[in-house]
């Protein structure tokens, strides 16, 4: 169940804040570790936790290798990982080089099936 807490946010662009409204924000998140995922997966399969850790670590390395080669990585049922870059502009395309790269980001596009499953999410609202 996803926990939602109210957060008071002022009206954007109004000096002094203007009218405040409450918006729901996800709260009470916990970070799930790599080890937790491996242990949970081993409980659901015939693989030991150590085997799952080795497989997940290898999987992570392959995904990073493919992204760093400029490829998109599609995980059926989960989504597509890809990289994007932000560079400074130049007048001459031959002048574009590594020093002009200002940021590299990892993008994630969820699979349509995953997005469909999100519609079944259950929420618990914290009252003040």
C-alpha positions as CSV (number, residue, x, y, z in Angstrom):
1,X,0.0,0.0,0.0
2,X,1.3,3.4,-0.9
3,X,1.2,6.0,1.9
4,X,0.2,9.5,1.0
5,X,0.8,12.5,3.3
6,X,-0.5,16.1,2.8
7,X,2.0,18.8,2.0
8,X,1.2,22.5,2.0
9,X,2.5,24.2,-1.1
10,X,2.2,27.9,-1.9
11,X,0.9,29.4,-5.1
12,X,3.8,29.6,-7.6
13,X,4.9,33.0,-8.8
14,X,3.1,34.9,-6.1
15,X,5.1,37.1,-3.7
16,X,4.6,36.0,-0.1
17,X,3.3,32.6,-1.2
18,X,-0.3,33.6,-2.0
19,X,-2.9,30.8,-1.4
20,X,-1.6,27.6,0.0
21,X,-3.1,24.3,-1.0
22,X,-2.5,20.7,0.1
23,X,-1.1,18.2,-2.3
24,X,-0.6,14.5,-1.7
25,X,3.0,13.2,-1.6
26,X,4.3,9.7,-1.2
27,X,5.6,9.3,2.4
28,X,7.2,6.6,4.5
29,X,9.3,5.2,1.7
30,X,12.0,2.8,2.5
31,X,15.0,2.0,0.4
32,X,15.1,-1.6,-0.7
33,X,18.6,-3.0,-0.9
34,X,20.2,-5.2,-3.5
35,X,20.6,-7.9,-0.9
36,X,16.9,-7.7,0.0
37,X,15.9,-8.2,-3.6
38,X,18.3,-11.1,-4.0
39,X,17.0,-12.8,-0.8
40,X,13.3,-12.3,-1.9
41,X,14.0,-13.6,-5.4
42,X,15.8,-16.6,-4.0
43,X,12.8,-17.4,-1.8
44,X,10.6,-17.4,-4.9
45,X,12.9,-19.5,-7.1
46,X,15.2,-22.5,-6.8
47,X,18.3,-20.3,-6.8
48,X,20.3,-19.6,-3.7
49,X,20.7,-16.0,-2.5
50,X,24.4,-16.1,-3.6
51,X,23.4,-17.3,-7.1
52,X,20.8,-14.5,-7.3
53,X,23.3,-11.9,-6.2
54,X,25.8,-13.1,-8.8
55,X,23.1,-13.1,-11.5
56,X,21.8,-9.6,-10.6
57,X,25.3,-8.2,-10.4
58,X,26.1,-9.6,-13.9
59,X,22.8,-8.3,-15.2
60,X,23.6,-4.8,-13.8
61,X,27.0,-4.9,-15.5
62,X,25.5,-5.9,-18.8
63,X,22.9,-3.1,-18.7
64,X,25.6,-0.5,-17.9
65,X,27.8,-1.8,-20.7
66,X,25.0,-1.6,-23.2
67,X,24.0,1.9,-22.1
68,X,27.6,3.1,-22.3
69,X,27.7,1.7,-25.9
70,X,24.7,4.0,-26.7
71,X,22.1,1.3,-26.8
72,X,18.7,1.3,-25.2
73,X,17.9,-1.6,-22.9
74,X,14.4,-3.0,-23.0
75,X,13.3,-5.3,-20.1
76,X,10.0,-6.8,-21.2
77,X,7.3,-6.1,-18.7
78,X,9.4,-3.4,-16.9
79,X,10.4,-0.8,-19.5
80,X,13.2,0.8,-21.5
81,X,16.4,2.3,-20.1
82,X,18.3,4.8,-22.2
83,X,20.8,7.6,-21.9
84,X,20.4,11.3,-22.8
85,X,23.0,14.0,-22.9
86,X,23.0,17.8,-22.5
87,X,25.7,19.7,-24.3
88,X,26.6,23.3,-25.0
89,X,25.6,24.6,-28.4
90,X,28.2,25.3,-31.1
91,X,28.0,27.1,-34.5
92,X,30.0,24.4,-36.3
93,X,29.1,20.7,-35.8
94,X,32.8,19.8,-36.2
95,X,33.5,21.7,-33.0
96,X,31.2,19.4,-30.9
97,X,33.4,17.4,-28.5
98,X,33.4,15.7,-25.1
99,X,34.3,18.9,-23.2
100,X,30.9,20.3,-24.3
101,X,28.9,17.5,-22.6
102,X,27.4,19.0,-19.5
103,X,25.2,16.2,-18.2
104,X,24.4,12.5,-18.9
105,X,21.1,11.1,-17.5
106,X,19.5,7.7,-17.4
107,X,16.0,7.7,-18.7
108,X,13.3,5.1,-17.9
109,X,10.2,4.6,-20.0
110,X,7.8,2.2,-18.2
111,X,6.3,-0.7,-20.2
112,X,2.6,-0.2,-20.9
113,X,1.8,-3.3,-18.8
114,X,3.6,-1.8,-15.9
115,X,1.7,1.4,-16.3
116,X,-1.5,-0.6,-16.5
117,X,-0.6,-2.3,-13.2
118,X,-0.1,1.0,-11.5
119,X,-3.8,1.7,-11.9
120,X,-4.4,-1.0,-9.4
121,X,-2.3,0.7,-6.7
122,X,-3.9,1.0,-3.3
123,X,-3.4,4.2,-1.2
124,X,-3.5,5.0,2.5
125,X,-3.9,8.7,3.3
126,X,-2.4,10.1,6.5
127,X,-4.7,12.6,8.2
128,X,-3.4,15.6,10.1
